[in-house]
Amino acid sequence: MNPQCDYLLRFQPLFRRYLWGGRRLGTMLGKAIGPGEDYAESWEIVDHGDDQSVVLNGSLAGKTLGELVREQPAALLGEGVKAASFPLLFKFLDCNRTLSVQVHPNDEQGAKLEPPDLGKTEAWVVLATEPGSKIYAGLKPGVTPEQLATAVAAGHCETCLHEFEAQVGDCVFIPAGTVHALGAGLVIAEIQQASDTTFRLHDWNRVDAAGNPRQLHVDESLATIDYTRGPVASQRPQSVGPSVERLVDCDKFLLDRLTLADDATAVIGGDGSFHLLAVLEGELNVATKSIAGTTNETLSAGETALLPAAAGRAQVASRGKTVVLDVSLPS
Ligand SMILES: [Zn+2]
């Protein structure tokens, strides 16, 4: 009999190094990064082409997330969920320098790409800032396509973008088509559709060590931007249960934040969906009852794990004040 996909799964993170990265994935989030000053992203849970999370624990150790989706779709994703691959991607980002101004296609636009990709709706939760760290999200009121194109050509498109100073704990929702950039100093947790399509509108007139600018996709960006998306503010959390705030409720994912005092308990899961858990602060013990028996896993700050739908209700317990992001699919 195949090992059952019914216990909390931990994965090996995949690191991405880009010129805007830094060291905080290691110093702040405890990731085993190597030497180098440019660790930008830790892909915690991903099933996108060759980018595959690999299970670290239990009887499914060594399996990729893609294999699990193909072999045990209902157990992992939930009954009735139709997906050829895991629909979401979770990462941490260390934005040591400001990222490019960019926009992502929606599902319809992504389907027309060669090769086709999902659209990319994303949401961020701010984990750390530096004084003056900015978020650029959406256009200033009334900006027209012509005004934006003119500003881009003149090398100062930021004059058309809404910006605000980010605070730790802010959640920003970026539906596909919303122009955006993350500013220098931020550390971010990001949940997004499992897509890797980015159109870069502007890169702050930067060049690399050899004097070359990074590739821009100005025409694709201008054609992809949703000009009805004006200024984007941080989300207003809605209380949806004891210690639980809903940060984002959209057709691609639900993003909740669980805040537990020291030595508190709660229940996660059992609602038919998988739950992607990321501990931002404190420590969380997760107990699941599987066919193989009761399993206990402890997640520290900076660690993520995936509770398959078939794992049912998990009993969780905190050590110290504990903050956890909990991402699931809308029913
Ligand atoms: Zn983005």
Residues whose N, C-alpha, C, O or C-beta is under 5 A from the ligand:
A	BS01	ZN	none
